[in-house]
Amino acid sequence: MTRRSPKEEAVRDQLRDRDGSGAPEDADAPERPQEEAADEAAVAESEAVAEQEPEPEQEKEPDPVAELEAERDKYLQLAQRAQADFENYRKRAAKEMAAAGERAKVGLVRDLLPVVDNLERALDSAQNGGAGLAEGVRLVLSELQGVLAREGVEALEPAGESFDPTVHEALSTRAEDGAEPGVVLDVVGV
């Protein structure tokens, strides 16, 4: 029997300590060379380390279904935004058209009001002269007033009311007995 080297003895002691059995190795067991004992210790140690460290996860390949769903969601959001933008545009265009119609109506009424005033003056002067001319002017005036009424234009009769510069147009001012200052006395051109 050959004598064991001090290194071999140290390795065997470590193995015994790990096993927890303080019993010496079987004396009948054949002696193993020092390299085999060192290899066993290295294998046991690497197994212990392997148990402690989890295996690194493999890089997962991107899921094609998840990619397609993300792309679908992106395009759905774009379509919803486009639809909302179009709805807002449609509402804005309708408002702008209504406002343009109102502006056109105001311009038309502003242009027609002097015509109505002139027809009324012609009617007043024609009542003194010819009956046929007065009747013709009266028909034209009533037709024009009907068109304006259909467009929402109503004649104001502010006589006796307080003067409002945002609604009324003053031609002159005068004092009258029994009337308070700032009251409309006469209406011209209605």
C-alpha positions in Angstrom: 0.0 0.0 0.0 1.3 3.4 -0.9 1.2 6.4 1.3 -1.3 9.1 0.5 0.0 12.6 -0.2 -1.0 15.5 2.1 -3.2 17.0 -0.7 -5.0 13.7 -1.2 -5.7 13.5 2.5 -7.1 17.1 2.6 -9.4 16.3 -0.3 -10.7 13.1 1.4 -11.2 15.1 4.6 -13.3 17.7 2.8 -15.4 15.0 1.2 -16.0 13.3 4.6 -17.0 16.7 6.1 -19.5 17.3 3.2 -21.1 13.9 3.7 -21.5 14.6 7.3 -20.2 11.2 8.2 -17.0 11.3 10.1 -16.4 7.7 9.3 -13.2 6.9 7.5 -13.4 5.5 4.0 -13.7 1.9 3.6 -10.3 0.4 4.1 -11.0 -2.3 1.7 -11.8 0.1 -1.1 -9.1 0.4 -3.7 -7.2 3.6 -3.6 -8.0 6.1 -6.3 -5.5 8.3 -7.8 -5.3 11.9 -6.7 -6.6 13.2 -10.0 -9.8 11.2 -9.8 -10.5 12.5 -6.3 -9.9 16.1 -7.4 -12.2 15.5 -10.4 -15.0 14.2 -8.2 -14.7 17.2 -6.0 -14.8 19.6 -8.9 -17.9 17.8 -10.3 -19.7 17.9 -7.0 -18.9 21.6 -6.6 -20.0 22.5 -10.1 -23.3 20.6 -9.5 -23.9 22.6 -6.3 -23.2 25.9 -8.1 -25.5 24.8 -11.0 -28.3 24.2 -8.5 -27.9 27.6 -7.0 -27.8 29.6 -10.2 -30.8 29.4 -12.5 -30.0 28.8 -16.1 -30.0 32.0 -18.1 -33.2 32.3 -20.1 -32.9 32.0 -23.8 -33.8 35.1 -25.7 -37.4 34.7 -26.7 -38.2 35.3 -30.3 -40.8 38.0 -30.8 -44.3 36.6 -31.0 -45.7 37.3 -34.5 -49.3 37.3 -33.2 -48.4 40.0 -30.6 -46.7 42.1 -33.2 -49.7 41.9 -35.5 -52.1 42.8 -32.7 -49.9 45.8 -31.8 -49.9 46.9 -35.4 -53.6 46.4 -35.7 -54.2 48.5 -32.5 -52.0 51.2 -33.9 -54.0 51.4 -37.2 -57.3 51.2 -35.3 -56.2 54.3 -33.2 -55.2 56.1 -36.4 -58.6 55.3 -38.0 -60.5 56.5 -34.9 -58.5 59.7 -34.8 -59.1 60.3 -38.5 -62.8 59.7 -38.0 -63.0 62.1 -35.1 -61.1 64.7 -37.0 -63.5 64.3 -40.0 -66.5 64.6 -37.7 -65.0 67.8 -36.2 -64.3 69.2 -39.7 -67.9 68.4 -40.7 -69.3 70.3 -37.7 -67.0 73.2 -38.2 -67.9 73.4 -41.9 -71.6 73.4 -41.1 -71.2 76.2 -38.6 -69.1 78.2 -41.0 -71.8 77.8 -43.8 -74.5 78.8 -41.4 -72.5 81.9 -40.4 -71.8 82.7 -44.0 -75.6 82.4 -44.7 -76.3 84.8 -41.9 -73.8 87.3 -43.1 -75.3 87.1 -46.6 -78.7 87.6 -45.2 -77.6 90.6 -43.2 -76.0 92.1 -46.3 -79.1 91.6 -48.4 -81.4 93.1 -45.8 -79.0 96.1 -45.4 -79.2 96.6 -49.2 -83.0 96.2 -49.4 -84.0 98.5 -46.5 -83.3 101.7 -48.5 -85.4 100.3 -51.3 -88.3 99.8 -48.9 -87.9 103.3 -47.5 -87.9 104.8 -51.1 -91.1 102.8 -52.0 -92.8 104.1 -48.8 -91.8 107.7 -49.8 -93.1 107.1 -53.3 -96.4 105.8 -51.9 -96.8 108.8 -49.7 -96.2 111.2 -52.6 -98.4 109.2 -55.0 -101.4 109.3 -52.8 -101.8 113.0 -53.6 -101.7 112.4 -57.4 -102.6 109.2 -59.3 -104.5 106.3 -57.9 -103.0 103.7 -60.3 -99.4 104.6 -59.4 -100.1 104.4 -55.7 -101.7 101.0 -56.0 -98.7 99.6 -58.0 -96.2 101.0 -55.5 -98.3 99.5 -52.7 -98.3 96.1 -54.3 -94.5 96.2 -54.8 -94.0 97.3 -51.2 -96.2 94.6 -49.7 -94.4 91.9 -51.8 -91.0 93.2 -50.7 -92.1 93.3 -47.1 -93.4 89.7 -47.4 -90.0 88.6 -48.6 -88.3 90.4 -45.7 -90.7 88.8 -43.3 -90.0 85.3 -44.6 -86.3 86.1 -44.0 -87.0 87.0 -40.4 -86.9 90.8 -40.8 -89.6 92.5 -38.7 -90.5 96.2 -38.7 -89.9 97.9 -35.4 -92.4 100.5 -34.0 -90.2 102.1 -31.3 -92.4 105.3 -30.9 -92.8 106.0 -27.2 -89.9 103.6 -26.2 -86.6 104.6 -24.7 -83.9 105.3 -27.3 -81.4 102.5 -27.7 -78.4 103.4 -29.9 -77.6 99.7 -30.6 -81.1 99.3 -32.2 -82.2 102.7 -33.3 -80.7 105.4 -35.5 -81.3 109.0 -34.5 -81.9 111.6 -37.1 -82.4 114.5 -34.8 -83.3 115.4 -31.2 -86.0 117.7 -29.9 -87.8 118.5 -26.7 -91.5 117.9 -26.5 -94.0 118.8 -23.7 -94.9 115.8 -21.6 -92.2 113.5 -23.1 -89.2 112.4 -21.0 -85.7 112.9 -22.4 -84.3 109.9 -24.4 -87.7 108.7 -25.7 -88.4 108.1 -29.4 -91.0 110.5 -30.6 -91.3 109.9 -34.3 -90.3 107.0 -36.6 -89.2 107.9 -40.2 -88.9 105.5 -43.1 -90.9 102.5 -41.8 
